[in-house]
Amino acid sequence: MSELQRLKGLLPPEMQSWVFVEAAAAVEPALITLEEIGRDEVEIQVDLDAWDNLALDHRNLLFWHEVGRIQNDTIPRDGWEMAALAIGLGGAIGELWVQDGLLLFMALGLSGFAGYRLYLKNNAEKRLRDAISADERAIDLACRFGYSVPNAYKSLGGALKDLIEKTRKKKKRSFYEDRLEALRKSAGKARAEMAQQQGSRQSVTSENVYG
């Protein structure tokens, strides 16, 4: 079985008909990324050369992170915002020329909405919140596919540590570090909940168990 076929098998059954897994074709591709290829179809693209250097469990959790992004509907869309912004600003200038107040208001509204969408897309805090939410989805998916909760956290934590070590750009490395810190906090909460459910007071360090 090829790696792409194996990853396809890690998709939840309800997603297998409209989510596809393909080898990345870009010159310098990201390790793994998403692309909307149709109105109701999404492609997960993997740089197989770099991907094969990762441990199997790390690959699984990074893949499920991308699946979590799809589930959360945080897929990168085509850059319609820039087109709408240009149309809106162009329309506003045109309506200023002909002095049509209603159309000017509509053109400014379109450009304002497009500008706000661009702000959200490029906002670092929102990107981090979306990534942390997708990490939580990845943990849930791992447990759905047979991982224990501690092993799911440990595998994703190990994957993020790998990415931190291999990332040279400071901003991107900091992004992974923030995700890892959030994961450790989430692991602490999960550990406390499990201990409470089991009626156990035995403490286990999140660093050793959860990565």
Secondary structure, 3 states (H helix, E strand, C coil): CCHHHHHHCCCCHHHCCCEEEEECCCCCCCCEEEEEEECCEEEEEECHHHHCCCCHHHHHHHHHHHHHHHHCCCCCCCCHHHHHHHHHHHHHHHHHHHCCHHHHHHHHHHHHHHHHHHHHHHCHHHHHHHHHHHHHHHHHHHHHCCCCHHHHHHHHHHHHHHHHHHCCCHHHHHHHHHHHHHHHHHHHHHHHHHHHHHCCCCCCCHHHHHC
